[in-house]
């Protein structure tokens, strides 16, 4: 299994999400009812509440799925964790 190094911010991903959807921080902020600087802070934050991230992603047309992965010597157990109104699949 290839392990990705941990990222300290969401910035590389959120910029890609917004660019792919041709959305600016200002447009997204208006939809969320917050300031553009709050979007910038969210994207650069090292620790984000799941509810905040879920709301951000929902406004980009995505959903958040969270998996707990337990690794054993010979096998891996993956358990979806419920976030919000829908169960992760």
N, C-alpha and C positions, 0 to 999 in steps of 0.2 A: 504494500500500500504506500502510495506517495503522499507524504504529508506536506501541506502548504505551510510556510512560515506564518505565524500570527501577524495580523495587521493591526496597527494601533489606531487606525481610523477607518471610517466607511468611505472616505473621500474618493478613492479610485473607482469604487463601484457606483456610488450615487451620481458621480459626474457622467459615467457611462450610461446609467439608466436615463438620466435627464436628456443627455445628448441624443440618445437613440430615439427618444420621444419628442425631440425638438422643443424641450421645455426649459425655461430659465428659472433660476432661483426666485426671481421676482414673481413670475407667474405662479409657481408652486406655492410660494408664501401667501399670495392673495387667496388661493383656493383653501389653504389651511387656516387662514385668518391670523397669520403671524407675520413678522417682519422678515425681509430678505436676510438681514443679519442673523436672525434666529435659524434660518435654513442653513446658512454658512456654518454657524456654530454646530448645528446638528451633524452636518456632513464631516466636520473635522473633529468631532468629539471622540474620545477614546473609550467612553462607556456610555451607552445609550439605553434607555428603558425600552423594553420590548414593545410596550404599547405605543410609544412615540415612533419607533421604527415601523411598526405595523401600520399606523396611520399614514406616515410618510409614503410607504410603499403602496398602500391602497389608493392614494391620490395619484400615483403614477400608473395605476391599473394592474398592480401586482398583488400577490398575497405573500405573507410570511409563513414559512413552515420551519419548524424547529425539530431537530432530531437529537436524542441522547444516544450516544454510541458507546457501548461498553465492550472493550476489547479483552478477550481472554487469550490463552496460549494458542488455541487452535481455531477459535471462532470469534465472531463479532456479533453482538446483539444490538439491533437498532430499534429504538422505541420512539414513535412520534409523540410529541408533546402538544397538548391542546392549548391554542392561543386564540383568545377571542371567541367568535361565534361559530367557527368551523373547526373541525378536527383535521390536523395535518395528515396527509396520506402518504 
